Amino acid sequence: MDSKPELDFFRDTPVRYLGYANEIGESFRSMISQAAVRATYGISFGYVFMDVVDKGKKTLEKEKVLARSGIEKESPAIKTAKIASDCLIWQSFASVIIPGFTINRICKLSSFVLQKRNVALIIHPIDHACHVVMDKTIRPILGIETHLK
């Protein structure tokens, strides 16, 4: 008998991407209104709360059955609260807080570098890194003299 694991609608389908809507808002923060950015967070947290409700409902149903059978010693409500809390914390960090903060900081840093015209600061390190990599890979294969001596 082949038993497939149950499909988790909120984590195993494209619906999962709704949790990352705030990243779109953060990416375009400098070009869209504050209300639009907040709306993307509303979409992301809406996704999070729907997953919490889904996990809580499924846990409560399962725990009630276990409680009636005498298998489970913990109250179904307590177990459900624990599972729902775990889901809320995990989804908040994994889907909204950490990705949103990361995108925000990357965009802020990019904006700073471009506004200050500090692009020149990164040109030489990039050039050097490319020479190092190519000197060790492509140039020997092509029989071309290495750039760095």
C-alpha positions as CSV (number, residue, x, y, z in Angstrom):
1,M,0.0,0.0,0.0
2,D,1.4,3.3,-1.1
3,S,0.4,6.1,1.2
4,K,1.2,9.6,-0.1
5,P,1.7,12.4,2.4
6,E,-1.2,14.8,2.5
7,L,-0.8,17.9,0.3
8,D,-0.3,21.0,2.4
9,F,-2.2,23.6,0.4
10,F,-0.4,26.5,2.1
11,R,3.1,25.1,1.8
12,D,3.2,22.7,-1.1
13,T,1.3,24.8,-3.8
14,P,1.9,28.1,-5.5
15,V,-0.2,29.7,-2.8
16,R,3.0,29.7,-0.8
17,Y,4.2,32.6,-2.9
18,L,1.6,34.9,-1.4
19,G,3.7,34.8,1.8
20,Y,6.4,36.6,-0.2
21,A,4.2,39.4,-1.6
22,N,5.9,41.9,0.8
23,E,9.2,41.3,-1.0
24,I,7.6,42.8,-4.1
25,G,6.6,45.8,-2.1
26,E,10.0,46.1,-0.6
27,S,11.7,45.8,-4.0
28,F,9.6,48.6,-5.4
29,R,9.3,50.7,-2.2
30,S,11.1,53.7,-3.8
31,M,8.7,53.7,-6.8
32,I,5.3,52.9,-5.2
33,S,3.2,54.5,-2.5
34,Q,3.6,53.6,1.2
35,A,0.0,52.3,1.0
36,A,0.9,49.9,-1.8
37,V,3.9,48.6,0.3
38,R,1.6,48.1,3.3
39,A,-0.9,46.3,1.1
40,T,1.8,43.8,0.1
41,Y,2.4,43.2,3.8
42,G,-1.3,42.7,4.2
43,I,-1.3,40.0,1.6
44,S,1.7,38.3,3.2
45,F,0.3,38.3,6.7
46,G,-3.1,37.3,5.3
47,Y,-1.4,34.2,3.9
48,V,0.3,33.6,7.2
49,F,-3.0,33.8,9.2
50,M,-4.8,31.5,6.7
51,D,-2.1,28.9,7.2
52,V,-2.3,29.3,11.0
53,V,-6.1,28.8,10.8
54,D,-5.7,25.8,8.5
55,K,-3.1,24.1,10.8
56,G,-5.1,24.9,13.9
57,K,-8.3,23.5,12.5
58,K,-6.6,20.3,11.3
59,T,-4.8,19.9,14.6
60,L,-8.0,20.4,16.7
61,E,-9.9,17.8,14.7
62,K,-7.1,15.3,15.0
63,E,-6.6,15.9,18.7
64,K,-10.3,15.6,19.5
65,V,-10.3,12.1,17.9
66,L,-7.2,11.2,19.9
67,A,-8.7,12.6,23.1
68,R,-11.9,10.5,22.6
69,S,-9.8,7.4,22.1
70,G,-7.8,8.1,25.3
71,I,-4.5,8.1,23.4
72,E,-3.6,11.7,23.9
73,K,-3.2,13.1,27.4
74,E,-2.9,16.8,26.5
75,S,-6.0,18.9,26.0
76,P,-6.9,19.3,22.3
77,A,-7.2,23.1,22.8
78,I,-3.7,23.3,24.4
79,K,-2.1,21.1,21.6
80,T,-3.9,23.2,19.0
81,A,-2.6,26.5,20.5
82,K,0.9,25.1,20.5
83,I,0.8,24.0,16.9
84,A,-0.9,27.3,15.8
85,S,1.7,29.4,17.7
86,D,4.5,27.4,16.1
87,C,3.0,28.0,12.6
88,L,2.5,31.7,13.3
89,I,6.0,32.2,14.5
90,W,7.6,30.1,11.7
91,Q,5.6,31.6,8.9
92,S,6.1,35.2,10.2
93,F,9.8,34.8,10.2
94,A,10.2,32.5,7.1
95,S,7.7,34.2,4.8
96,V,7.5,37.9,5.9
97,I,10.1,39.2,8.4
98,I,13.4,37.8,7.3
99,P,12.8,38.0,3.5
100,G,11.3,41.5,3.8
101,F,14.1,42.8,5.9
102,T,16.7,41.2,3.6
103,I,15.2,42.8,0.5
104,N,14.8,46.1,2.2
105,R,18.4,46.2,3.3
106,I,19.7,45.1,-0.1
107,C,17.6,47.8,-1.8
108,K,18.7,50.4,0.7
109,L,22.3,49.6,0.2
110,S,22.0,49.5,-3.6
111,S,20.3,52.9,-3.5
112,F,23.1,54.3,-1.2
113,V,25.8,53.0,-3.5
114,L,24.2,54.3,-6.6
115,Q,23.2,57.7,-5.1
116,K,26.8,58.3,-3.8
117,R,28.2,57.2,-7.1
118,N,30.3,54.7,-5.3
119,V,30.1,52.2,-8.1
120,A,33.7,53.1,-8.8
121,L,34.6,51.5,-5.4
122,I,33.5,48.1,-6.6
123,I,34.9,48.1,-10.1
124,H,38.5,47.1,-9.2
125,P,37.6,44.3,-6.8
126,I,35.2,42.8,-9.4
127,D,37.8,43.1,-12.1
128,H,40.4,41.5,-9.9
129,A,38.1,38.6,-8.9
130,C,37.2,38.0,-12.6
131,H,40.9,37.8,-13.5
132,V,41.6,35.4,-10.6
133,V,38.8,33.0,-11.7
134,M,39.6,33.2,-15.4
135,D,43.4,32.8,-14.7
136,K,42.6,29.5,-13.0
137,T,39.9,28.3,-15.4
138,I,39.3,29.6,-18.9
139,R,42.7,31.1,-19.8
140,P,44.7,27.9,-19.2
141,I,42.2,25.9,-21.3
142,L,42.4,28.5,-24.1
143,G,46.2,28.7,-23.8
144,I,46.0,32.4,-23.1
145,E,48.5,34.1,-20.9
146,T,47.2,34.8,-17.4
147,H,46.5,38.4,-16.5
148,L,47.8,38.3,-12.9
149,K,51.5,37.4,-12.6
